[in-house]
Amino acid sequence: MQSGQKLYVKARQLIPGGTQLLSKRPELFLPGQWPAYYSRAKGAVVWDLDGTAYTDVSSSGISSCVLGFADAELEEAVIGAVRAGPMTTLNCPEEVELAELLIELHPWAEMVRYARSGGEIMAVAARIARAATGRDKIAFCGYHGWHDWYLAANLAEDTALDGHLLPGLLPNGVPRGLKGTMLPFRYNQVDDLRAIVAAHGSELAAIVMEPTRSTGPAPGFLEEVRALATRCGAVLIFDEVTSGWRLNCGGIHMVHGVNPDMAAFAKAMSNGYAMAAVIGVRSVMEAAQTSFISSTYWTEKIGPVAALASIRKYRRDSVHEHQIAAGTRVRAGWIEAAKSSALPIKVNGILPLLNLSIDHPQSTALGTLFTQEMLDRGYLAAPKFNSTFAHTPQVIETYMRDVNEVFPILAAAIRRDDIASRLRGPVKHSDFQRLT
Ligand SMILES: Cc1ncc(COP(=O)(O)O)c(C=O)c1O
């Protein structure tokens, strides 16, 4: 058994669920065989605990490492921060420098607050919006983290039905008193939001959504959301935790030309170092002062230094253009390989964050087989591809050569109806499926 799998068995005895992030559980990739832990990483390569090197063509650090792993320039900046003392009694000046840079990149915004993770900064944004409006309800679309304000969406009238709206995100431990505060609408379904505004407009503190995720906005959708928010006095919050720094240097909303009242960033803003920011218009952001939003490690130096170094490199090297180019190559490569092996696939997502699905009733088992076969060939691969600066044309070319070996294996497994017998372990679990 690999050392990583052995350690994971121990971890599950010591850590409920084994990991801190659902999406890093080995069962979501290849139960019993996924390397699970790393010893080091560089560029697009990750070494497991046994020293085996894998090229990561899956999530690239849950889409946070846009520059690739252990980027040398970023490392130097961070080591400087470590040597200077990452934490003192005084504040670090880089948080002011970063605020200026974020506002320069998003000229509609006037003020900034920080946290250190995506869920945390979204909780800050929701608190500020509620404080600014004096209202409680929030209309939302999509995923925004683990905190009570958001998981309250999964409290149903009947406790037996709890968890149905967002399957797998169980709200046990969230006060039932929050039931009814979160009102869901579907992306690109403006009538959903119109109905919420008609029924609850005067009680809405915020409208919270990602400007885009797997599909972009239909013509006029974001504009209409903006108009509805303005009309009912709700704060429009764009969650750019995943969408930011992909298609442009900053929030993806700038590509669509619609400005929110607040926008939140994390993940790719700092390339593997903990950092998060919410930017917003002064009239809303100043309400932070009428509440209590404060935490010791939100003042440390490494996060802002890493964010400044990352964003400056994105801007200098047009890193988003590279991500788009790498995504374009992979998308075309998958489609070509699928065509020549007669494998029925669907590809969606924005170019830097692609998802591959196999159009078959046993798509989860086929996805597991894909990961198994690619692991044998030296890849951390899943039916997805988050592109980074380290995914050079040569890395992608080699990856495609191996995809062209593996897709025919999947197609043959479908033809011969022997998918299960080709798997050396169980089928992977689905994302947000509760693991026991
Ligand atoms: C849109 C969005 N918001 C919030 C979060 C939560 O961020 P974190 O995992 O850093 O808490 C995520 C994470 O995937 C996300 O995609």
The ligand as an ORCA input file, in Angstrom:
! r2SCAN-3c Opt
* xyz 0 1
  C     -17.529     30.521     -5.360
  C     -16.915     30.067     -4.084
  N     -17.161     30.733     -2.952
  C     -16.626     30.368     -1.778
  C     -15.812     29.258     -1.689
  C     -15.227     28.851     -0.376
  O     -13.862     29.150     -0.348
  P     -12.896     28.407      0.689
  O     -12.865     26.969      0.332
  O     -11.572     29.112      0.512
  O     -13.470     28.654      2.061
  C     -15.534     28.522     -2.846
  C     -14.695     27.315     -2.785
  O     -14.681     26.471     -3.624
  C     -16.097     28.926     -4.066
  O     -15.875     28.247     -5.219
*
